[in-house]
């Protein structure tokens, strides 16, 4: 049973908006890290409590669901640490294996995580390469959030990354 003891005003969402939110949250609940998945499930519960009574079946009896025949690759570490590093503009020290298994140590400035169907990519400025790089989260051997902060806001780094051509950003 969903806890409906919230003192929230009803949300004024259309059925399409509510279905989009529930479908997105269900996808994140399946594909996100543990904390993000828990947040997605909590969001669905809060939506149920906050929408007008006539819209509750849209949430409770959802007719849309994320489906995948692909197995999700298991992350080598908790991506919640990367999300925290991005919010706090903290550098990270990582040990990372490339597609051939060669390991290198890097200091990166993470600013975005791309959630694909089966893998997650950490998009970051790499101090070693002095360039933007994509790092698959399942290839991290070690990851440590540093006390050192980077100066540029994540949104600024993302704009630079996009301007320089995100498709051209190289694999680590």
N, C-alpha and C positions, 0 to 999 in steps of 0.2 A: 504494500500500500504506500502511496506517495504522501509525504508529509505536506499538508496544505495549511499549516499554521503560519504562513507568511502574511504579513500585512502589506501586501503589494497591491497597487491599483491594477485593474484589468488592463492588459496590453491591447492596444488597438491595432491588431495585425489582420491582414487579409488571410484567407485560407492558403493562398499560394506562398505568401511570406512565411507563414507558420510551417507549411510543409518543407519549404527550403531550409528553414532553421533546424527542424527536426532531422531532416535527411543529412544535413551537414554535421550536426552533432553526432548522429549515429555513425557516420563515416569516421569522425575523429575518435569516437569511443572504440572503434575497431582498430584504427591505425596509429593513434597517438601514443606517446609515452604514458606511463602509468598515471602521472598527475594530470596530464591533459585529458586522458580518457575519463578519469574520475570527474573532472570539470565538465566534460561534455554530458556525462550522465546526470550530473547535478543540474546542468542547464535545462535538460529535458524535464526534470522534475519541477523546476521553478517555472518553466513555461506552462506546464500543466496547471500549476496553481494560479498563475497570473492571467491566463486568458479567460475570456468570458465562458460561461458554462456551455454555450452552444458550440464552441470551438474545441472543447476538450477532447472529443472523439478524434479530431485530426491528429492530436498528439498520442492519445492512448491506443488508438486503433490505426496507427500509421500504415498507409497503403504503399509507401515508398520505403525502400531499404537498400543500403549499399550491398552489393554482391560482388564477390571476387573469386575467381578460380585459381588465383596466384597466392602462393605462400609468402607471407611477409618475411623479409630478412630480419633477423634478430639484431638489434643494436648492441654494440659492444659495451655501451655504458648508458647511463640515464640521460636522455636528451633534455630533461628538466634543467640540468646544470648548464647546458648551452643556452637554453631560453633565458635563464637567470643572467648568464654572462652578457647576453645581448641587451637585456633590459638595463643592466648596470654598466654597460660599456666596458666590460672587463676583458682583458686579453686572456688567452688560454695557451697552455703548453700542451702539445699533443705528440704522441708517438703514433705514426700513421703508416699503414702498409699500402703501397700502390697495387695496381691490378696484377703485377708479377710477384707480389709478396715482399718486395724490398721495403724495409722500414726506414723512415726518416723522422727526425725530431723537428718540430716546427713551433713557432709562436705565431698565433693567428689572432685576428680581430673578427670574431664571428658577428655577422649582422643579419643573417637570414637563415631559416631552415626551410628547405623545399620538401614537401611531403608528396612523394610519388606513390603509386600503387603498392610497390613492394619494397622500396628503399627510401631513405631519407638522405638529403644532401645538406651539409652545413656549408653555406657560402660565406667566405671570409677573405679578408686581406691577409696574405701570407708574408710575414717579414722576411723569410728566407728567400723567396722568389721575387719579392717586391712587386707583387701583382695579385690580382684576384684569383682564387682557386676554389674548386668544389671538392668537398671531402665527403665520401660516403660514410655514414655513421657506423656501419658494420665493420669498417676497416680501421677504426681507432683501436690501438692497443692500450693506450693510456690517455687520459684527458684530465687536466687539472686547471681549474679556474684560478687565475692569478689575482693578486691584489692590485696590480698595475692596470690603470684604465687607459683606453685610447680616447683621443680628443674628439674625433668626428662622431656625430650622432649616427646611429644605424641607418636612419633615413637618408642621410647625406652619402654614406657609403653605397647604399643601394642605388641612389641616383647616378653616382659615378660608374658603378658596375653596369647599370642599364645603358648609360651613355657610351661606354666603351664596348658595348656589345655583349650581353650576358651569354649569348650562344658561343662566343669566342673565349669566354673564361675557361682556362685550362684546368684539366684534372690535376690533382696534387701529384 
